[in-house]
């Protein structure tokens, strides 16, 4: 495989390959502008029956126009495939070809340019093929051992939006030796400023297998720092929306991240791939039934997040159901119809045995009682219909019976009572929680009402569980859950409720679990999620973190995640790594200034308690800085990051302040060492560790 890179100034005759590719890029951009103009010129005045249809169609047109935007600094295509033979219609069909999709026109072409979206000319002939199309897959999967009928794979190098280089790999030529792609390495190691970018040009074969896994199955990806698991999850969403667009348009997709800073960091990836409709949220957003104003001690949060609390809630909820002591007497006209108490009890027990949700059973009970009355009417020679049954179900006597036997329950009030009344909690936690655990979850000062209660994040999850016991939570078609290792069992259940009839992509790293309730096993986590059948894949090739940095951070693995495979950096550029003794915060600021003289973004990561002092020192020294979630620019490249918010973020260069303080900032040593592992692995090109206190002993060689 050839790895020579052909560079050229922005000029040259069309006989030159680089000039021809530039000409194709210019023509493709013109074709994309024409496609956008065609959509913008659509007149829908004569095709909509009413204003509702018109509004829906206008929104669809607006979304299509946005999806066809040509981002001048983003390459329209990044690769090219030359097939030995035309791929054939069977290869060009989409994943839902069985649903009637016609073979794509690119099936008839031997040379295909691969890019972020499909572009065709005025005749409908393809100029750029969407990277998600089956015919594009060999760009990621073809090799000398299995060329997949590809003779040549060409990668392009860009400066801004202009092609400046290309690199050819002749997969069927036995004379060429396999080697690492230089352009691929350049793209991976390119300095980054601003939000996370897509990796569509650099997806590796093992990542591509996960990206293109089917919609029907769930996937769990264990990936260490720099293995690209977040990017894989986002590209998987983009692929599924391409392959199953109609289905997911009906059922919806959702990306769940650990915090707002993380979601802001990744929010541009899917739009850059042409996908504008994917919702992003945190777990706290999903369970926002009440305003969260309080916090829990770690021991309390662990108990509240335990899966046993689901059974406590179920018992407490159904304790409201009682058996009738009196018959139901329905008066209609001059007749009185009597349903004995034992008959109503049979109906109640039947609904309990069916295991349907509390609210659904409560709605069904009046109809069951009404049906019993209709049976008596029919025996008496009457011929009642459905209208009569509905009228009986709304009868005051029936409604009074249902209210007494199966009363309405508010989920927040149910949780309020459990956390406020020791006797109520003890009754329903019998055999599930110990006395000490019950004491841990009880409020020291019970709240008077739902509105005045200082709910914690863990309380909101309990309310969400109770709400689902009463009414079924709406299920989506696909959910991506990132940084999943930090969720409690009850949080997993909350996410699982959002995809009971759909599938999930679970992303995480067991070594980066930094909550006291962090999962120890993906199989255990998947069971709580309700996706026991999910396939667990492991990514161990590191594309982001320099070799020396990941090797140093991996010294912590035996102490935080024994048995986990260390990440192996595959980067050619070793970057740099230094540990410096510091006399004070002035030395930390000096390290930041040193890194700001380099190209790329810089992160100063410190224990949360040290952030205010460092912010003052930076300001006094005239060094501008941003907070996590604020977008870096060429003029503002330093971000001051509390250790608690570092997860999932990355910077070209990092200064890590006082590792011992990072460890000491957590409730226990294991969690502190995991937090330190996260902070050590945020750098893409270089890391400086500054310290005055001794380093944690676990970092010793």
Beta strands, then each sheet from edge to edge (+ up, - down):
strand 1: 5-7
strand 2: 77-83
strand 3: 111-115
strand 4: 119-120
strand 5: 126-130
strand 6: 150-159
strand 7: 162-170
strand 8: 219-223
strand 9: 253-257
strand 10: 279-282
strand 11: 328-332
strand 12: 335-339
strand 13: 478-481
strand 14: 503-508
strand 15: 535-539
strand 16: 541-542
strand 17: 568-569
strand 18: 576-581
strand 19: 602-606
strand 20: 626-627
strand 21: 638-642
strand 22: 651-657
strand 23: 683-691
sheet 1: 1+ 7- 6+ 2- 3+ 5+ 4-
sheet 2: 10+ 9+ 13+ 14+ 8+ 15+
sheet 3: 11+ 12-
sheet 4: 16+ 17+
sheet 5: 18+ 23+ 22+ 19+ 21+ 20+
end
